[in-house]
Amino acid sequence: MENTKYNNDRNIYRAKLEGVSKIKKEIFRTVSASELEIATGGNDLIDFKDLLIALKKRLSPRTADRQYEVQQKYQNLQKVPTGG
């Protein structure tokens, strides 16, 4: 019984590690090396969670940017199409 629980826990742990590994690969594939270096401050030994937080702070749009973008889309939708 204990052995079964251990094996189940180990399988869950391995599945989580595999998922994190896939996410890491996707981030390293899609984020430029220069952005990664800036986000990590050149530190090669950074915790993955810290890397995600640094990338979020660096790359996610600010609230003002989002509001401006929504406002622009709304104004574009209000324009009457011309001829055609």
Secondary structure, 3 states (H helix, E strand, C coil): CHHHHHHHHHHHHHHHHHHHHHHHHHHHHHCCHHHHHHHHCCCCCCCHHHHHHHHHHHHCCCHHHHHHHHHHHHHHHHCCCCCC
